[in-house]
Amino acid sequence: MPEPRYNQSEMPTVPVILIRHAQSQWNLENRFTGWADPPLTEAGIAEARRAAERLRSCGFRFDAAYSSRLRRAVLTRDLILQSTGHTNIARHQDWRLNERHYGALQGLSKDDAVSRVGADQVWRWRRGYHDRAAPLRLDQPTHPANDPLYADVAPSLLPSVENLDQTRTRVMAFWNREIVPQLKQGKRLLVSAHGNTLRALIMHLDGIGAKEVEDFEIPTATPIVYEFSRDGHALHWHYLNCKGQERRSA
């Protein structure tokens, strides 16, 4: 059966496509990534193109597209736009959509971390709402304050480590300032980000509790259709054409 086509010009709601980036090299290697910037794998590139084909076959159109500043999210966004024929729309990159910063864990194998401190502690670092790993020192080369990619951002805003609560704060600052005004204009948007930034966003929009969000996982390169009222109020979301996925009400 063909997938349903979305005639967005006739819809009383405004759909936004949210997508976690496709598989990166460090996803493949099972390493803590955070603000580190590994590329997509070949399998990840294929994942992004499959997502694009599903969006194209469903008739989604976009007026603008957003991503974090990390290339795995940027390339996922750009592959989708290229494959769906959106080569001329506005593209934006915002550091507030970056993945949760894992501090001193970044680059470490998750398996090695488990062998050092145990599975329970690693799970808390990865999924705990309030838990944080050890921070990076400001003088370390990998601290974002020392990365030219963030030269335009006040160093006081750049994290040394984050928990999901802190990630949620910056993501919602971005959302309320950049996205909500466009929703009120009926703009059709694509947002390519990361597992934790999308978890934090959906937690806020859907009213998910801190305990529940710890078990909430978002798969790579799987489009999420999130529908909003014309005043920017979150209504419901679902994975695009995922059989058995019930619609969630915000």
Buried (B, 14 or more C-beta within 10 A) or exposed (E): EEEEEBEBEEEEBBBBBBBBBBBBBBBBBEBBBBBBBBEBBEEBBBBBBBBBEBBBBBEBBBBBBBBBBBBBBBBBBBBBBEBBEBEEBEBEBBBBBBBBBBBBBBBBBBEEBBEEEEEEBBBBBBBBBEBBBEBBEEEEEBBBBBBEBBEEBEEEEBBBBBBBBBBBEBBBEBBEEBBEEBBBEBBBBBBBBBBBBBBBBBBBBBEBEEEEBBEBEBEBBBBBBBBBBEEBEBBBBBBBBEEEEEEBEB
